[in-house]
Amino acid sequence: MSSNTLVLIACLAVAVVLLFGLANMLRGGSANVSQRLMRLRVVLQFVAILVIMGVLWWRGG
């Protein structure tokens, strides 16, 4: 799997969870589900940043 694919997957995962969280809030869904999704988004953003930094380091900056 190429590094570009890893970055794309990480960014898409963040976007999908963000959209699910926003849709749940706009729909008037459970606050607990929204909170859990937003926490998952933060974790995925951290992972995405690590992946991006790792790819930059691997390619030599």
VEXSEFI-506195 format. One record per residue: residue number from 1; residue in one letter; chain; x, y, z of N, C-alpha, C, O in turn. Coordinates in Angstrom, 1 decimal. Each point is the difference from the previous one (the first is absolute). Example, Ala and Ser with C-alpha at 12.3 -4.5 7.8 and 13.67 -1.06 7.14 Angstrom:
num|residuo|cadena|n.px|n.py|n.pz|ca.px|ca.py|ca.pz|c.px|c.py|c.pz|o.px|o.py|o.pz
1|a|A|13.2|-5.7|7.8|-0.9|1.2|0.0|0.9|1.2|0.0|1.0|0.0|0.7
2|s|A|-1.4|1.1|-1.4|0.9|1.1|0.0|-0.8|1.1|0.8|0.5|1.1|0.1
//
This chain:
num|residuo|cadena|n.px|n.py|n.pz|ca.px|ca.py|ca.pz|c.px|c.py|c.pz|o.px|o.py|o.pz
1|m|A|0.9|-1.2|0.0|-0.9|1.2|0.0|0.9|1.2|0.0|0.9|0.1|0.8
2|s|A|-1.2|0.9|-1.7|0.9|1.1|-0.1|-0.3|1.0|1.2|-1.1|0.0|0.6
3|s|A|2.0|0.9|-0.4|-0.2|1.0|1.0|-1.1|1.0|-0.3|-0.7|0.5|0.9
4|n|A|0.5|-0.2|-2.2|-1.1|0.9|-0.4|-1.3|-0.7|0.4|-0.9|0.7|0.4
5|t|A|0.8|-2.0|-0.6|-1.3|-0.6|0.4|-0.2|0.0|1.5|-1.1|0.2|0.4
6|l|A|2.2|-0.3|0.4|-0.2|0.0|1.4|-0.5|1.4|0.5|-0.9|0.1|0.8
7|v|A|1.5|0.9|-1.4|-0.5|1.4|0.3|-1.4|0.2|-0.4|-0.8|0.6|0.8
8|l|A|0.4|-1.0|-2.0|-1.3|0.1|-0.4|-1.0|-0.7|0.9|-1.1|0.5|0.3
9|i|A|1.4|-1.8|0.1|-0.9|-0.7|0.8|-0.1|0.7|1.4|-1.1|0.0|0.5
10|a|A|2.2|0.5|0.1|-0.1|0.6|1.3|-0.9|1.3|-0.1|-0.8|0.2|0.9
11|c|A|1.0|0.6|-2.0|-0.8|1.2|-0.1|-1.5|-0.3|-0.3|-0.9|0.7|0.5
12|l|A|0.7|-1.7|-1.3|-1.4|-0.4|-0.2|-0.7|-0.5|1.2|-1.2|0.3|0.2
13|a|A|1.9|-1.1|0.6|-0.6|-0.5|1.3|-0.4|1.2|0.9|-1.0|0.0|0.6
14|v|A|1.9|1.0|-0.5|-0.4|1.2|0.8|-1.2|0.7|-0.6|-1.0|0.3|0.7
15|a|A|0.9|-0.2|-2.0|-1.1|0.7|-0.7|-1.3|-0.8|0.2|-1.1|0.6|0.3
16|v|A|1.1|-1.9|-0.4|-1.2|-0.8|0.2|-0.5|0.1|1.4|-1.2|0.2|0.2
17|v|A|2.1|-0.3|0.8|-0.5|0.1|1.4|-0.5|1.4|0.3|-1.0|0.1|0.7
18|l|A|1.6|0.9|-1.3|-0.5|1.3|0.2|-1.4|0.2|-0.6|-0.9|0.6|0.7
19|l|A|0.7|-1.1|-1.9|-1.3|0.1|-0.6|-1.1|-0.8|0.8|-1.1|0.5|0.1
20|f|A|1.5|-1.7|0.3|-1.0|-0.8|0.8|-0.3|0.8|1.3|-1.2|0.0|0.4
21|g|A|2.2|0.6|0.3|-0.3|0.7|1.2|-0.9|1.3|-0.2|-0.9|0.2|0.7
22|l|A|1.2|0.5|-1.8|-0.8|1.2|-0.3|-1.4|-0.4|-0.4|-1.0|0.6|0.4
23|a|A|0.8|-1.7|-1.2|-1.3|-0.5|-0.4|-0.8|-0.4|1.3|-1.2|0.3|0.0
24|n|A|1.9|-0.9|0.9|-0.7|-0.5|1.2|-0.5|1.2|0.8|-1.1|0.0|0.6
25|m|A|1.9|1.1|-0.5|-0.3|1.2|0.8|-1.2|0.7|-0.7|-0.9|0.4|0.6
26|l|A|1.0|-0.2|-1.9|-1.0|0.7|-0.8|-1.4|-0.7|0.0|-1.0|0.6|0.0
27|r|A|1.1|-2.0|0.1|-1.2|-0.8|0.0|-0.6|0.0|1.4|-1.2|-0.4|0.1
28|g|A|1.9|0.9|0.9|-0.5|0.0|1.3|0.2|-1.4|0.7|-0.8|-0.4|0.9
29|g|A|1.8|-0.3|-1.3|0.3|-1.3|0.6|0.5|0.1|1.4|0.1|1.0|0.6
30|s|A|0.3|-2.2|-0.1|0.5|-0.1|1.3|1.3|0.9|0.2|0.9|0.0|-0.8
31|a|A|-0.9|0.7|1.9|1.2|0.8|0.3|1.2|-0.9|0.3|1.1|0.4|-0.2
32|n|A|-1.3|-1.6|0.8|1.0|-0.9|0.3|0.7|-0.5|-1.2|1.2|-0.1|-0.1
33|v|A|-2.0|-0.2|-1.0|0.6|-0.4|-1.2|0.8|1.1|-0.7|1.1|-0.3|-0.5
34|s|A|-1.6|1.5|0.5|0.7|1.1|-0.5|1.3|0.2|0.7|1.1|0.3|-0.6
35|q|A|-1.1|-0.3|1.9|1.2|0.1|0.8|1.0|-1.1|-0.3|1.2|0.3|-0.1
36|r|A|-1.6|-1.5|0.0|0.9|-1.1|-0.4|0.6|0.2|-1.4|1.2|-0.3|-0.2
37|l|A|-2.0|0.7|-0.7|0.5|0.2|-1.4|1.0|1.2|0.0|1.0|-0.1|-0.7
38|m|A|-1.3|1.1|1.4|1.0|1.1|0.0|1.3|-0.4|0.7|1.1|0.5|-0.4
39|r|A|-1.2|-1.3|1.4|1.3|-0.5|0.6|0.7|-0.9|-0.9|1.2|0.1|-0.1
40|l|A|-1.9|-0.9|-0.6|0.6|-0.9|-1.0|0.7|0.9|-1.1|1.0|-0.4|-0.5
41|r|A|-1.7|1.4|0.1|0.6|0.9|-1.0|1.3|0.6|0.4|1.0|0.1|-0.7
42|v|A|-0.9|0.3|2.0|1.2|0.6|0.5|1.1|-1.1|0.0|1.2|0.4|-0.4
43|v|A|-1.5|-1.6|0.8|1.0|-1.1|-0.1|0.5|-0.2|-1.4|1.2|-0.2|-0.2
44|l|A|-2.2|0.2|-0.7|0.4|-0.3|-1.4|0.8|1.2|-0.6|0.9|-0.2|-0.8
45|q|A|-1.2|1.4|1.2|0.8|1.1|-0.4|1.5|-0.1|0.5|0.9|0.3|-0.8
46|f|A|-0.8|-0.8|2.0|1.4|-0.2|0.6|0.7|-1.1|-0.9|1.1|0.2|-0.3
47|v|A|-1.8|-1.3|0.0|0.6|-1.0|-0.8|0.3|0.5|-1.4|1.1|-0.3|-0.5
48|a|A|-2.0|1.1|-0.1|0.3|0.5|-1.3|1.2|0.9|0.0|0.8|0.0|-0.9
49|i|A|-0.6|0.8|1.9|1.2|0.9|0.2|1.2|-0.9|0.1|1.0|0.3|-0.6
50|l|A|-1.0|-1.3|1.4|1.1|-0.9|0.1|0.3|-0.7|-1.3|1.2|-0.1|-0.4
51|v|A|-2.2|-0.3|-0.4|0.3|-0.6|-1.3|0.6|1.0|-0.9|1.0|-0.3|-0.7
52|i|A|-1.5|1.5|0.6|0.5|1.0|-0.9|1.5|0.3|0.4|0.8|0.1|-0.8
53|m|A|-0.6|0.1|2.1|1.4|0.3|0.5|0.9|-1.2|-0.3|1.2|0.2|-0.4
54|g|A|-1.7|-1.4|0.5|0.8|-1.2|-0.3|0.4|0.0|-1.4|1.1|-0.4|-0.4
55|v|A|-2.1|0.7|-0.5|0.3|-0.1|-1.4|1.0|1.1|-0.4|0.9|-0.2|-0.8
56|l|A|-1.1|1.4|1.4|1.0|1.1|-0.3|1.4|-0.4|0.4|1.0|0.2|-0.7
57|w|A|-0.9|-0.8|1.9|1.3|-0.5|0.5|0.6|-1.1|-0.9|1.2|0.1|-0.3
58|w|A|-2.1|-1.0|-0.1|0.5|-1.1|-0.8|0.5|0.4|-1.3|1.0|-0.5|-0.5
59|r|A|-1.6|1.6|-0.1|0.4|0.5|-1.3|1.1|1.0|0.1|0.6|0.4|-1.0
60|g|A|-0.2|-0.1|2.2|1.2|0.9|0.2|-0.4|1.5|0.0|0.8|0.8|-0.3
61|g|A|-2.0|-0.6|0.7|-0.4|1.4|0.2|-0.5|0.7|-1.2|-0.4|1.1|0.0
//
